[in-house]
């Protein structure tokens, strides 16, 4: 399944998983890939909860750090759409930190989209 999104004025066509990146991760991790995938799935669940808590408590720095972690871990395992959405959240949160604010209403749809993409990513790995 492919989604077309507009990000920073550039039309991007991103799959849920980048099969080349998934294959590379499997080659690098060898027999440990299933374990690493399980850690990724469990950790991402926890990070998404932390992100929601950061939003509720208006802790923008928490949103930045969890989005950064999700971005990086998603990219390493080949979940490119998740990585892109997490990067959008991270960049927006960094801008809000610089402006000394935390607009929960701004983040809500982005985090929902990340959660939906995470569900699709889990399904794609099965």
N, C-alpha and C positions, 0 to 999 in steps of 0.2 A: 504494500500500500504506500503510495507516494502522496505527499501533501505539498502544495505550493504555497509559500508564505512570502510576504513582503517584509524585508528586514533592511533597514537603513537604505531604502530606495533601490535595493537590488533584489530582483526576482530570484528566489532560490528554490530548488527542487531537491528535497532531502527525503531519503527513505528513513524508516524507523531504525534499521540497522544497516551499517556499511559492511557488506559481506567480506570484503578484502580485509578490513580492520578486524573483524571477528576471526577470520582465518589466521591472521597474523598473531592475534592474542592467543589463539589456541596453540599455534606453533611455539610461541615463546613460553607459555605456561605449561605446555604438554599435558600430562595427566592431571595437573592441578586446576585446569580450566573450570571443570564443574564446581569445585570448591570455591574458586574465586568468584564465579558467577553467583553462587549462593550468597557469599559475603556481600557482593555488590547489591543484590536484591534486598537483603536484610538491612544493610547500612542505608540504602536509599530510602527505604520506608522510614527509618529513624530520622534521616536528614529532612525529609518532607514534613514530618511532625515538628521538628525544630524550626523549620522555616515558618510554619503556621503559627507556632508559639511566638517567634520573633515578630511576626506581623501583629498578632494580638497585643503584644506588650510594647509595640512600637520600638523594637530594637533592630534598627536597620543594619547595624554591624553584624548581627546574627544572620540576617538574610544574605548579606554579602558573603560571609564565610561558608554558609551551607550551600549557596548557589555555586560558589567557586569549587567546592568539593564535588558536588554533583556533576558539574561541567567536566572536571578533570577525570573523574572515575568513569563517567559515561563514555568519554572519548577513548579512554584506554581499552574499554571492552567492546567498542564498536557501536555504541548506542548514540549515533550522531544527531538525531533529532532532539533527544533529551539534552545533549550537550549544548546544542544551539539555543534552546529555550532557557536553559540554566544560565548561559552566557548573557542573554537578554536581561534576565532578572538581576544577575550580578552587576552588569553595567548600570542598570537603572537604580539599583540600590546604592551603588557607589556615588552616583550623581546626587541622590537624596542625602547621603551622609555629608557630602560636601556642602549641601544647602541647609543642613541641620534639620531635616524633616523626615517623616516616615508616613507616606500616604498609603494606608492599607487598601483603600479602594482601587488604587492604581495596581497594586500587586495581586489582588485577589484573582482576576482573570488569568494573569500569567501563571500563577501557582496552580490554578485549576488546570490550565493547559498542560503544565508540566506533570501533574498527577495523572491526567488522562493519557499522556504520552508514556508515562512510566507503566501504566496498565497495558498499553499496547506493546511496549518493549518486553514486558514479562511474557506476554502471549507469543511474541515473535521468537523468543528464546526456547519455547517449549517444542 
